[in-house]
Amino acid sequence: MNNLLCEKLNIAYPIIQAPMAGVSTPEMAAAVTNAGALGSISVGASTPAQAESMIKKTRNLTAGPFNVNVFCHARPERNEAQEKAWIERFRDVFERYDAVLPAALEEIYTTFHQNDAMAELLLETAPAVVSFHFGVPPERLVREFKNRGIITIATATSVSEARLIESAGIDFVVAQGVEAGGHRGIFEPGQEDEQLSTFTLVQALRKRCALPVIGAGGIMDGAGIAAMMKLGTTGVQMGTAFVLCPESAANEAYRQALKNEQAVSTVMTSAISGRPARCVSNDFCKLTRELPGEYIPPYPLTYSLGKLLATAAAAKGAHGFGAQWAGQGVTLAREMPAAKLIQTLVTEWQDV
């Protein structure tokens, strides 16, 4: 296609499979890339050794370009009283599932900031694309990626974030609307979230930012792609649309939750991980719905307890405590191989 994203990456279609940590896999990324779009993996929740294994596996499955995503969140400020109070709030739930309450919250994921080993790995392996969520790395590192021929992409939820992305020298900006599933890419979760729709945010960034824009959030079919491209985006990023693909790492409970009628109701919650994220309205969301935001410890401390609770509950047959991330368009998700989904999306788009 005569399209900037396609030209830069030598892909046939300006469609990016979102790099969903815990859901995307080398198999999914390779299938999407081999079908002519851009597949993605996320190493935001991985050690450098795990990241290296994922990159090598993806390379073994495709000769085409793929995206590797990292998390650029600030390290959490510890508040012992807040953390202890948070743990204590879940005592009864842990006891209900015969699980041991954790003694402390843990920083289970390392931010890409100051993660020299991860940066060196990416510079050495040089994937076609490196993308950033929750912020951007220093300009120095962005220049090093560019010198290695790596295309860079970062997520923005507002015009101010997009301008920071532009000033850092990033190549493309993802306009993440409030409809999107999973974690908001917001840089400072303590600040007010404008919660702009994808439609509104794309237009704002097109007007007030010089970077080429990729639309993300609520895009589930060819008609959605056509609408975004008509607004002037250079491409789209789709995540929820791929969760039901067989190459996805989503477990059976997660898949069933997305196919359940209640999936039409998604909520934005910080209680699962410590950062705002859109999720199916499951048991965990209902349990924590009334808790004030100031009670919730920062990411990823909160996530350490959430994962323990989800595992304990699942062992007793209760599957509503997991991070069942989903966008507002989840009821339009289709269960088909990733390559077939790309072909279907392109056909629908061409028909429009």
N, C-alpha and C positions, 0 to 999 in steps of 0.2 A: 504493500500500500504506500501511497505518497503521503507519508506521515512521519513526523519528527521522531517519535518514540520507536517506530518500526525501523527507520533509517539508522538511528544510533545503535540499535541492538541487533539489527539484521533479523528481525522477526516478521512474520506475515501479518499478524493481527495485534492491534494495540490494546491487548487485554493482559492484565497482570493478575495471577492467582495470588491472593494476599498471603503474606508469610505468617501464618497463624501458629504461634508457639504451642506445642503440644498437640497440634492437629495436622499441620503440613508435614509431609515426609519426603525423603528423596524420591520415592516412587511417584508421588503426586507431582512434584516439581518437574521431574523428567517427563512424565506423561504430558503435562501441559506444554512444556517447551517443545517436545517432539511433535505436538499438534499445531505448532506455529505461533503460540503465545509465549508469555514469560512466566515460567514456573518460579516458585520461591520456597525457601526454607528459612526458618528462624532459629538463630543460635542464642537468642536473648536469655534463654533458660538453661544454657549449656556451658560446660567447661570448655576451654580451648581444645582439649583432647576429644571431647564429644563432638565439637564443632568440626574439627578436622575429619573425623570419621564420616560425618554427614556430608561434608563437601566432597570427599573422595567417592562416597557411594553415589551421590548425584552425578558426578562426572563419569562414573562407570556406566550410568544408565542413559546419558545423553551427551552428544557432542555440541549441543546448542547452548545458548546463554541461559543463565539463571541468576536469581537474586538471593543474596544472603542478608538477613535482617538482624540488627542488634538493638539493644535497649540502652538509651542514653539518659536514664533517670538519675536524679540526684540521690546520693546516699542518704538513708533515713536518719533523722535526728532522733536519738533514743530518749524515751521518757519512761522511766521505770514504773512510775505509778500508773500511767496510762496503760502500759503493756500488761501489768499485773491485773488491773481491773478488767481489761479485755478478756484475758484468759479466764478469769473467774466468772464472767458472764456466761460461759459455755460449760460450766461444771456439770449442770444437770443434763445437758445434751450428751456430753461424753459418757456420763454414767449410764444414760439410757442405752447406749450402744456398747457398754462394757469396755470402754476405752480409757486409757490413762491420760489425764489432762497434762499437757506439756508444762514443764517447769518454767520455760521462757520462750519468747518468740525469737526466731532466727532470721538472719539476712540470707535467705536461701538462694537468691540470684545476685550475681555480681554485675554492677553497671559497666557499660563500655567505657565510661570515663575512667581514665587511669588504668585501664585493663590492657597493659602493654602486650601481654602474651596473645590476647585475641586480636589486637591491631596487627601485630607481626604476622600472625597466621593469615589474616585476610590479605595483607600486602604480599605475602609469599605465594598464596594459592591464587590470588587475583581472579575472583569470580567476575563475571561480566558486570554485575551490579552489586553494590552494597547499599542497603537502605537503613534509615534510622528512625526509631520511634521514641517518643517522650522527650525529644530534644535533638541537638546536633553536637558532633564532636568539635574540637578546636579546628580553626581554619588550617593550621599547619598539617593536621592529619588529612583533611579533605584534599589539600594540595598533593599530599603523598599518594592518595588513592588515584587522583587524576593522572599523576606521573606514571602510574602503573597501567593506565588505560582503563580504569574502573569508572563506570558511570555511577553517580550517586543520586539517591532519592531520599527525601525526608517528608514526614507527615506533619501537616498543620491543621489545626482546628479553628484558626482565626487569622485575620490579616496580619496582626502583629507577629505571630509565630512564623508566618510565611516570609515576612521581611527579615527575620533573623536567619531563616534558612537561606534566603537569597544572599544576605551579607556574608554568610559562611562559605559561599562559593559552590553550593549544591547545584546539581544539574536540573532536577525536576522536583516539583512539590506535589504531594498527594493532598488533595482537599478532602479531609475526612469529615463528612457530615454527621450530625447527631444520630442519624438512622443506623449507622454502622454497628456491627456486632463486635464484641470483644473490647479491649482496652481503648479508651480515648487516648489519642496521641498528645493530649494537652501537656505543655511543658511544665507548668506549675499547678498541680492539682489543688493547691490551697487557694488559688485565685478564682474569681468568678468565671464560670464557663459560659461563653456566649450561646452555646448550643445551636449553632446555625445549621440549617438543613444543607444537604449536599448541593441542592439547586442554588440556594442563596450564597453559600460559601464559594462555589465555583465561580459565580459571576463576580463576587467581590474580589477574589484573587486575580481573575482575568483583568479587572479594571485597575487594581492597585499593586500588582506584583508583576515583575517582568519575566518570571520563570514560566516555562510551559507547565500546565496544570493537568494532573491526573485526578479524575473524579472517583470518590469512594464513599459508599454508604447507601444501602437500599437498592443497589443495582443487581438485578437477579435474572434478567433475560435480555434478548436482543433489542427489545423496545427500549429498555433502560439504557443500553449502550448507545443506541441511536439518539436518545434524548440528551445524553451527556456530550456526545460528539457535536450535536447541533449547538450546544452552548459554547463550543470552542475548546473543549478539552483535547489534549493530545492522546488521551487514552483513559482507560478505566481500571480500577482495582476492585476485585470481587473476592470476598472471603466466605460468607455464609453459603453462597451458592455451591461451594465445593465440599462442605463438611460431610455431606451424605455420600460422596464418592467412595468407592471401595478402597482407594489408595489412602484415604484419610486415616489418621490415627485415632479418631473419635471412637470411644467404646460403645457398646450396644446400648447402654443406658442413655448416653448422650444422644445417640441417633434416634432412639425412641422418643426422647423428650422433644426433639425438633419435629418429629412427625405427629406428636400429640396435638389435639385441638387447642390445648392451653398455650401452645407456642405462639399463637397470635398475640399474646400479651408478653412483651419483653419489657424489662425495667433496667434503668441505669442504677448500678449499685457500686459502692466502694467497699462494702463489708466483706466481700469474698477475698479481695487481694490487697486492699488499701489504696487502690486507685479506681476512679470511675470506669466502669465497663458495662456494656449492655449484655444482658443475660436473659434466658428464659426465666419466667417468674416461678422459680422452684421453691423447695422447702427452705433452703438457706436464705433466699431473698425474703420470704415471708417471715422467717424467724427474726430477721434483723431490720425489717422495714421501718420500724419506728425509732431506731437508735439514732441520736444526733450525730452528725458528722465528726464533731470534736472528740467523740469517744473512740473513733477508729484510728488505730496506729497506722503509720505510713507504710507504703509499699517498699519492699516485699515482706515486711514483718508479719502483717496481717495474713498474707497468703500462706505462711508456714503453718498457722493454726488451721486455716481453711482446708488445706490439703490433708492434714491429719484427720480432721473431722469427716471429710468426704470419704476417706479410705475406711475409717472405722464404721461409718454408717453403711457403706456399700457392703462391708463384710457381713452385716446383719440384714441385708436385702433392701436397705433404704438408699435409693439412688438419687435423691433430690437435693444433695448437698454439694454436688460437684460444680465446677466452673463450666456451666453449659452455655457458653457464649453464643449469642445469635443476634443478627440484625433484625430490623423491623420487617424486612421482606422474607423472613424465614419460611412462611407458609408456601412460598413459591420455589423453595429448594427442591431439586430433583435428584433422584437416586440413580446415577449412571456413572460409568467410568469417566475419568477426568478428560480424556481425549475426545470422547463422544460428546461431553458437555461443551467443550470448545467448539466442536463442529456444529452442534445445535445452536449455540449462541451466535455464531457467525452467520448461519443460515437465517435465523430469525432477524438478525440485524439487516442482512441484505434484503430480506422480504419487506422490511419497513422502508 
